[in-house]
Amino acid sequence: MLQQLPTPLMFKQRGDSSYCLNTAFLSLFGISPDSKKGSEPTDFRFYDPLTKNELTGENCPYQALEKGDVANTWVRLQTPYRSLHCFINGSIVIDGDDEWLVFHIDANNRVTANNGNDSASAQRHIEFNQLLTKFSSKLINANAQDLDVIIAQSLAAFGEFCDVDRCYLFEFSDDFALMSNTHEWVAAGVSPYIDELQNMPTKEMPYLMGYIERGLFKVDDVRRIPDSAIAEREEFQKENICSILCSRVMADGKTHGFIGCDITGSPYTWSASDMEYLKRIGDMLGNTLQNIYNRKAIQTMQQELIEANRQLQKLANIDGLTGIANRRLFNTTLEQDLAQSCRKQGSLSLLLIDVDFFKLYNDQYGHVAGDNVLQRVAEKLVQSCLGTDDLVARYGGEEFAVILPSTNIEQAQEIANRIVENVRCLGIEHKASPHNGVLMVSIGVATQSDNCDESCVELIDRADKALYRAKSTGRGRACA
């Protein structure tokens, strides 16, 4: 009676070690009727579909049924021929003195849909579209950081929905020379191979690549791959692949990689819906990758624009010869610092610096040497001013200026004297200089403290008058 029922059943007598399988079960799992006799209990394994742990001992559904417990649950049922995601419903059937432990197998509807059941096929299309919509909404706004997780979730959902044993994404290197398994989902009881499939030369898989370049690679029975591709056939067989289906993933106008799925254990005839579903998942991933590429390109352009503006601002505010602030940045900074100093009722000092007898230096040593002197003096000025808010600027020609926020007249005079000495210690030869034939500078010092009515022009004018006093009293010194 159990053998003749149209629903898939596996059953055995209580205490017996051998399973009996009815015709519907054999058909569901692709088992030849000639192979059912002599099957051992180890030929069939139950796995928890969530943890992927094998259900053995007391956790085995048959053990639960033997003890009289309820044994109705979702499992991954693995046979020597095929493994499927199933809901098993256990019951005990009494036939005279015999007790039969019976499991009704309610499989994922892939096989039913593929066997021409129009109602099941229509329902399956609806469920797949719902699945696709769910992940499309996630992928639309996915960023690069979220992408790995969402791809992994998509592969898992697709693998479980289509009841395949392995689902994966391969991505090509930029030069198309290598391919790597970047994401992989495997069903319970199936060995993963992602770690072994990294940086594989594409030239070693010409049979596969020829089909991928055209869009689809479909093999119902790996054993039928021609001998001309024996290396690829042996690689698939090493991974226990019996049937394989792969679909190209396009992004940024070129082949980015491919998404694929495998059936292990026994060959499987891929249906039109299998191919359609895989292609649509691949297109969805390709569109997501394309969106990310586009966003990255926009971000790169934005960053380049920011950098270009930064460079333009630098060119507008930095002196091209010395690399320090120019007159424009000096004027802006002095105005801001002076206003801030007044608000805080603090002090601000200004140094105006002139290279002594610079025209004579240029006449004797040449303009190239003169430019070099200005660069060395500018560098020494920066080294001599230690405040983080100090600004050293080229004021014009051989003149420099230093803004010293929060600096009183005594401190400013000390800094100015240090600058004079530091420039002297450079030891730059200047035979026309009266200071032992060494290049020197003169400095005028002015400080704004309590007089907040003083403008930038007035402060500069006082520093300029102080500079004039330094020059008129012998140069090579700082005066306030």
C-alpha positions as CSV (number, residue, x, y, z in Angstrom):
1,M,0.0,0.0,0.0
2,L,2.8,2.5,1.0
3,Q,4.6,1.7,-2.2
4,Q,1.7,2.6,-4.4
5,L,0.8,5.9,-2.7
6,P,1.6,8.9,-5.0
7,T,3.2,11.0,-2.2
8,P,6.9,10.6,-1.5
9,L,7.5,8.2,1.5
10,M,10.4,6.6,3.2
11,F,9.6,4.0,5.8
12,K,10.9,1.0,7.8
13,Q,9.6,-1.4,10.3
14,R,10.4,-0.5,14.0
15,G,13.8,-1.9,14.9
16,D,14.8,-2.5,11.3
17,S,17.9,-0.9,9.9
18,S,16.9,-0.7,6.3
19,Y,14.7,2.0,4.7
20,C,12.0,1.4,2.1
21,L,11.4,4.0,-0.5
22,N,8.2,4.2,-2.6
23,T,8.2,5.1,-6.3
24,A,7.3,8.8,-5.7
25,F,10.3,9.2,-3.4
26,L,12.6,7.6,-5.9
27,S,11.3,10.0,-8.6
28,L,11.6,13.0,-6.4
29,F,15.3,12.3,-5.6
30,G,16.3,11.1,-9.0
31,I,17.0,7.6,-7.8
32,S,16.8,4.7,-10.3
33,P,14.3,2.0,-9.2
34,D,17.0,-0.6,-9.6
35,S,19.1,1.1,-6.9
36,K,16.6,1.1,-4.1
37,K,17.3,-2.4,-2.9
38,G,20.2,-2.8,-0.5
39,S,20.2,0.8,0.6
40,E,21.8,1.3,4.0
41,P,20.7,3.8,6.7
42,T,23.9,5.7,6.2
43,D,22.9,6.4,2.6
44,F,20.3,9.0,3.9
45,R,21.3,11.9,6.1
46,F,19.2,14.5,7.8
47,Y,20.6,18.1,8.4
48,D,19.3,21.1,10.2
49,P,18.8,23.6,7.4
50,L,19.6,26.6,9.6
51,T,22.7,25.4,11.5
52,K,23.7,22.9,8.7
53,N,24.5,20.4,11.4
54,E,23.8,16.7,10.8
55,L,20.9,15.4,12.9
56,T,22.3,12.2,14.5
57,G,21.6,10.2,17.6
58,E,18.7,11.5,19.5
59,N,18.3,14.4,17.1
60,C,17.7,12.1,14.2
61,P,14.0,12.3,13.2
62,Y,13.7,8.5,13.0
63,Q,15.1,8.2,16.6
64,A,12.5,10.7,17.7
65,L,9.8,8.7,16.0
66,E,11.1,5.4,17.5
67,K,10.6,6.9,20.9
68,G,7.1,8.1,20.1
69,D,8.0,11.8,19.9
70,V,6.6,14.2,17.3
71,A,8.9,14.2,14.3
72,N,7.5,16.9,12.1
73,T,10.2,19.4,11.0
74,W,12.1,21.1,8.2
75,V,15.3,19.2,7.2
76,R,17.8,19.0,4.4
77,L,17.4,15.4,3.3
78,Q,20.5,14.1,1.6
79,T,20.5,10.9,-0.4
80,P,23.3,9.4,-2.5
81,Y,21.7,11.0,-5.5
82,R,20.2,14.3,-4.5
83,S,19.6,16.4,-1.5
84,L,16.5,18.5,-1.0
85,H,15.0,20.9,1.5
86,C,11.9,19.1,2.8
87,F,9.3,19.1,5.5
88,I,9.1,15.6,6.9
89,N,5.9,14.5,8.7
90,G,6.4,11.3,10.8
91,S,3.8,8.8,11.7
92,I,3.4,5.3,12.9
93,V,1.3,2.8,10.8
94,I,0.2,-0.4,12.5
95,D,-0.3,-3.4,10.2
96,G,-1.3,-6.4,12.3
97,D,1.7,-7.2,14.5
98,D,4.0,-4.9,12.5
99,E,4.7,-1.2,13.2
100,W,5.9,0.9,10.4
101,L,7.7,4.2,11.0
102,V,6.7,6.4,8.0
103,F,7.9,9.8,6.9
104,H,5.9,11.7,4.4
105,I,8.3,14.0,2.4
106,D,7.0,17.4,1.4
107,A,9.8,18.8,-0.8
108,N,10.5,22.2,-1.9
109,N,8.2,22.7,-5.0
110,R,11.1,22.9,-7.5
111,V,10.6,19.4,-8.8
112,T,6.8,19.7,-8.8
113,A,7.0,22.9,-10.8
114,N,9.5,21.5,-13.2
115,N,7.3,18.5,-13.9
116,G,4.7,20.4,-15.7
117,N,2.3,21.3,-12.9
118,D,1.0,24.7,-14.2
119,S,-0.5,25.7,-10.8
120,A,2.8,25.0,-9.0
121,S,4.8,26.8,-11.7
122,A,2.6,29.9,-11.5
123,Q,2.9,29.9,-7.7
124,R,6.6,29.5,-8.0
125,H,7.0,32.4,-10.4
126,I,5.0,34.6,-7.9
127,E,7.3,33.5,-5.0
128,F,10.4,34.1,-7.0
129,N,9.3,37.6,-8.0
130,Q,8.6,38.4,-4.3
131,L,12.1,37.1,-3.5
132,L,13.6,39.2,-6.2
133,T,11.7,42.3,-5.1
134,K,12.9,41.9,-1.5
135,F,16.6,41.8,-2.5
136,S,16.2,44.4,-5.3
137,S,15.0,46.9,-2.7
138,K,18.1,46.1,-0.5
139,L,20.5,46.4,-3.5
140,I,19.2,49.6,-5.0
141,N,20.8,51.7,-2.2
142,A,23.5,49.3,-1.3
143,N,27.0,50.7,-0.7
144,A,30.3,48.9,-1.1
145,Q,30.4,48.1,2.6
146,D,27.0,46.4,2.6
147,L,27.4,44.7,-0.7
148,D,29.2,41.5,0.5
149,V,26.5,40.8,3.1
150,I,23.6,41.4,0.7
151,I,25.3,39.2,-2.0
152,A,25.7,36.4,0.5
153,Q,22.1,36.8,1.5
154,S,20.9,36.8,-2.1
155,L,22.9,33.6,-2.9
156,A,21.5,31.9,0.2
157,A,17.9,32.8,-0.6
158,F,18.3,31.8,-4.3
159,G,20.0,28.5,-3.3
160,E,17.3,27.6,-0.9
161,F,14.5,28.7,-3.2
162,C,15.8,26.6,-6.1
163,D,17.0,23.8,-3.8
164,V,20.4,23.6,-5.3
165,D,23.5,22.3,-3.4
166,R,25.8,25.2,-4.0
167,C,25.4,28.8,-5.2
168,Y,28.3,31.2,-5.8
169,L,29.6,34.3,-7.5
170,F,32.9,34.4,-9.4
171,E,34.5,37.7,-10.3
172,F,37.2,38.4,-12.9
173,S,40.3,40.5,-12.5
174,D,40.5,43.7,-14.4
175,D,42.6,42.2,-17.1
176,F,40.2,39.1,-17.3
177,A,43.2,36.8,-16.7
178,L,42.1,35.5,-13.3
179,M,38.8,34.6,-11.6
180,S,38.0,34.1,-8.0
181,N,35.1,32.6,-6.0
182,T,34.2,35.7,-4.0
183,H,31.0,34.5,-2.4
184,E,29.6,31.0,-1.9
185,W,26.6,29.4,-0.2
186,V,26.3,25.7,0.3
187,A,23.4,23.6,1.5
188,A,23.7,21.5,4.6
189,G,26.0,18.5,4.1
190,V,27.7,20.0,1.0
191,S,31.4,20.8,1.1
192,P,32.4,24.4,0.4
193,Y,35.2,25.1,-2.1
194,I,35.6,28.9,-2.0
195,D,39.0,28.8,-0.4
196,E,40.4,26.6,-3.1
197,L,39.0,28.6,-6.0
198,Q,41.0,31.8,-5.8
199,N,43.0,33.5,-8.6
200,M,42.3,30.8,-11.1
201,P,43.7,31.5,-14.5
202,T,40.8,31.9,-16.9
203,K,42.9,30.4,-19.8
204,E,42.7,27.1,-17.9
205,M,38.9,27.0,-18.2
206,P,38.3,27.7,-22.0
207,Y,35.2,25.5,-22.2
208,L,33.5,27.4,-19.4
209,M,34.7,30.8,-20.5
210,G,33.5,30.3,-24.1
211,Y,30.0,29.9,-22.8
212,I,30.2,32.6,-20.2
213,E,31.2,35.1,-22.8
214,R,28.0,34.2,-24.7
215,G,25.9,34.6,-21.5
216,L,25.0,31.1,-20.2
217,F,26.8,27.9,-19.3
218,K,24.4,24.9,-18.8
219,V,25.5,21.3,-18.2
220,D,22.8,18.8,-17.1
221,D,25.4,16.0,-16.8
222,V,29.0,16.8,-16.2
223,R,30.0,13.4,-17.4
224,R,29.0,14.5,-20.9
225,I,31.4,17.4,-21.1
226,P,33.6,16.5,-24.1
227,D,37.1,15.1,-23.8
228,S,38.4,18.3,-25.3
229,A,37.6,19.9,-21.9
230,I,38.6,17.0,-19.8
231,A,40.6,19.2,-17.4
232,E,37.4,21.2,-16.6
233,R,35.3,18.1,-16.4
234,E,37.7,16.6,-13.9
235,E,37.7,19.8,-11.8
236,F,33.9,19.7,-11.6
237,Q,33.9,16.1,-10.7
238,K,36.5,16.7,-8.0
239,E,34.0,19.1,-6.5
240,N,31.3,16.4,-6.8
241,I,29.4,18.5,-9.3
242,C,27.0,16.6,-11.4
243,S,25.0,19.5,-12.9
244,I,26.1,23.1,-13.3
245,L,24.4,26.3,-14.4
246,C,26.1,29.6,-14.7
247,S,25.0,33.0,-16.0
248,R,27.2,36.0,-16.9
249,V,27.2,39.1,-14.7
250,M,27.7,42.4,-16.6
251,A,28.8,45.6,-15.0
252,D,30.3,48.8,-16.3
253,G,29.7,47.6,-19.8
254,K,31.8,44.5,-19.5
255,T,31.7,41.0,-18.1
256,H,32.3,41.3,-14.4
257,G,32.0,37.6,-13.5
258,F,29.3,35.0,-13.3
259,I,26.8,33.6,-10.9
260,G,26.4,29.8,-10.8
261,C,24.8,26.9,-9.0
262,D,25.5,23.2,-8.7
263,I,23.7,20.0,-8.1
264,T,25.7,17.2,-6.5
265,G,25.1,13.5,-6.2
266,S,23.3,12.9,-9.5
267,P,22.6,14.7,-12.8
268,Y,19.7,17.1,-13.0
269,T,18.0,18.6,-16.0
270,W,17.9,22.4,-15.7
271,S,14.5,23.8,-16.6
272,A,13.7,27.0,-18.4
273,S,12.7,28.6,-15.1
274,D,16.0,27.6,-13.5
275,M,17.8,29.5,-16.2
276,E,15.5,32.4,-16.1
277,Y,15.8,32.8,-12.3
278,L,19.6,32.6,-12.3
279,K,19.9,35.1,-15.1
280,R,17.6,37.5,-13.3
281,I,19.6,37.2,-10.1
282,G,22.8,37.8,-12.1
283,D,21.2,40.9,-13.8
284,M,20.2,42.2,-10.4
285,L,23.7,41.8,-9.1
286,G,25.2,43.4,-12.2
287,N,22.9,46.4,-11.9
288,T,23.9,46.8,-8.3
289,L,27.6,46.7,-9.2
290,Q,27.0,49.2,-12.0
291,N,25.3,51.5,-9.5
292,I,28.2,51.2,-7.1
293,Y,30.7,51.9,-10.0
294,N,28.7,54.9,-11.0
295,R,28.6,56.2,-7.4
296,K,32.4,55.6,-7.0
297,A,33.0,57.4,-10.3
298,I,30.9,60.4,-9.1
299,Q,32.7,60.3,-5.7
300,T,36.1,60.2,-7.5
301,M,35.1,63.2,-9.7
302,Q,33.9,65.1,-6.6
303,Q,37.2,64.3,-4.8
304,E,39.1,65.4,-7.9
305,L,37.1,68.6,-8.0
306,I,37.7,69.3,-4.3
307,E,41.4,68.7,-4.8
308,A,41.5,70.9,-7.9
309,N,39.7,73.7,-5.9
310,R,42.2,73.2,-3.1
311,Q,45.1,73.5,-5.5
312,L,43.5,76.6,-7.1
313,Q,43.0,78.1,-3.6
314,K,46.6,77.2,-2.8
315,L,47.8,78.9,-6.0
316,A,45.7,81.9,-5.1
317,N,47.1,82.2,-1.6
318,I,50.6,80.8,-1.7
319,D,53.7,82.6,-3.1
320,G,55.0,80.6,-6.0
321,L,58.7,81.2,-5.3
322,T,59.0,80.7,-1.5
323,G,56.0,78.5,-0.8
324,I,54.7,80.7,2.1
325,A,51.6,82.9,2.2
326,N,51.3,85.6,-0.4
327,R,50.2,89.2,0.0
328,R,46.5,88.3,-0.6
329,L,46.4,85.7,2.2
330,F,48.4,88.1,4.5
331,N,45.8,90.8,4.0
332,T,42.9,88.5,4.7
333,T,44.5,86.9,7.7
334,L,45.6,90.2,9.3
335,E,42.1,91.5,9.1
336,Q,40.6,88.4,10.7
337,D,43.2,88.1,13.4
338,L,43.0,91.8,14.3
339,A,39.2,91.6,14.7
340,Q,39.5,88.4,16.8
341,S,42.2,90.0,19.0
342,C,39.9,92.9,19.7
343,R,37.0,90.6,20.6
344,K,39.2,88.7,23.0
345,Q,40.8,91.9,24.3
346,G,44.2,90.4,23.5
347,S,47.2,91.6,21.7
348,L,48.6,91.0,18.2
349,S,52.0,91.9,16.8
350,L,53.2,92.4,13.3
351,L,56.7,92.1,11.9
352,L,57.8,93.7,8.6
353,I,61.1,92.3,7.4
354,D,63.3,93.6,4.6
355,V,66.4,91.8,3.2
356,D,69.2,94.4,3.5
357,F,70.9,95.6,0.3
358,F,69.0,93.0,-1.8
359,K,69.3,95.0,-5.0
360,L,73.0,95.1,-4.7
361,Y,73.0,91.3,-4.0
362,N,71.0,90.7,-7.2
363,D,73.4,93.0,-9.2
364,Q,76.4,91.1,-8.0
365,Y,75.3,87.5,-7.7
366,G,72.4,87.4,-10.3
367,H,68.6,86.9,-10.0
368,V,68.8,83.1,-9.7
369,A,71.0,83.5,-6.6
370,G,68.6,86.2,-5.4
371,D,65.7,83.9,-5.7
372,N,67.6,81.3,-3.7
373,V,68.2,83.8,-0.9
374,L,64.5,84.7,-0.7
375,Q,63.7,80.9,-0.4
376,R,66.3,80.4,2.4
377,V,65.2,83.5,4.3
378,A,61.5,82.4,4.0
379,E,62.4,79.0,5.4
380,K,64.3,80.5,8.3
381,L,61.4,82.8,9.1
382,V,59.0,79.8,9.3
383,Q,61.5,78.0,11.6
384,S,61.8,81.0,13.8
385,C,58.1,81.5,14.5
386,L,56.9,78.7,16.7
387,G,53.2,79.6,17.3
388,T,50.6,77.4,15.5
389,D,48.6,80.5,14.6
390,D,51.6,82.6,13.3
391,L,51.6,83.4,9.6
392,V,54.7,84.1,7.6
393,A,54.0,85.8,4.3
394,R,55.9,87.3,1.4
395,Y,54.8,90.9,1.4
396,G,56.4,91.9,-1.8
397,G,59.8,91.7,-3.6
398,E,62.4,91.2,-0.8
399,E,59.9,92.1,1.9
400,F,58.3,89.6,4.3
401,A,55.7,90.0,7.0
402,V,54.9,87.9,10.1
403,I,51.6,88.0,12.0
404,L,51.9,87.0,15.6
405,P,48.5,86.5,17.4
406,S,48.4,86.7,21.2
407,T,51.9,88.2,21.2
408,N,52.8,91.4,23.2
409,I,55.5,93.9,22.3
410,E,58.2,92.2,24.4
411,Q,57.6,88.8,23.0
412,A,57.4,90.2,19.4
413,Q,60.8,92.0,20.0
414,E,62.3,88.8,21.2
415,I,61.1,86.9,18.1
416,A,62.3,89.6,15.8
417,N,65.8,89.6,17.4
418,R,65.9,85.8,17.0
419,I,65.0,86.1,13.3
420,V,67.8,88.6,12.8
421,E,70.3,86.3,14.4
422,N,69.0,83.2,12.6
423,V,69.3,84.8,9.2
424,R,72.9,86.0,10.1
425,C,73.8,82.5,11.0
426,L,72.8,81.3,7.5
427,G,76.2,82.7,6.6
428,I,75.0,83.8,3.1
429,E,77.9,85.7,1.5
430,H,77.1,89.4,0.5
431,K,80.2,91.3,-0.1
432,A,78.3,94.6,-0.5
433,S,76.9,94.3,3.0
434,P,78.6,96.3,5.8
435,H,77.9,93.5,8.2
436,N,81.0,91.4,7.8
437,G,80.1,90.6,4.3
438,V,77.1,88.5,5.4
439,L,73.5,88.9,4.3
440,M,71.2,90.4,7.0
441,V,67.6,91.6,7.5
442,S,66.0,94.6,9.1
443,I,62.7,94.3,11.0
444,G,60.0,96.7,12.1
445,V,57.8,95.6,15.1
446,A,54.4,96.9,15.8
447,T,51.8,95.7,18.4
448,Q,48.1,96.3,18.6
449,S,46.8,95.9,22.2
450,D,44.2,98.1,23.7
451,N,43.5,100.3,20.7
452,C,40.7,98.4,18.9
453,D,40.0,101.4,16.7
454,E,43.3,100.8,14.8
455,S,42.9,99.4,11.3
456,C,45.1,97.0,9.5
457,V,46.5,99.8,7.4
458,E,47.4,101.8,10.5
459,L,49.1,98.8,12.1
460,I,51.1,98.1,8.9
461,D,52.0,101.8,8.7
462,R,53.4,101.7,12.3
463,A,55.4,98.5,11.5
464,D,56.7,100.1,8.3
465,K,57.9,103.2,10.2
466,A,59.6,100.9,12.7
467,L,61.3,99.1,9.8
468,Y,62.5,102.5,8.5
469,R,64.0,103.2,11.9
470,A,65.8,99.9,11.8
471,K,67.3,100.7,8.4
472,S,68.2,104.3,9.2
473,T,70.1,103.2,12.3
474,G,72.4,100.8,10.6
475,R,70.3,97.8,9.4
476,G,70.7,94.2,10.5
477,R,68.5,94.8,13.5
478,A,64.9,95.0,14.8
479,C,63.2,98.1,16.0
480,A,59.8,98.8,17.5
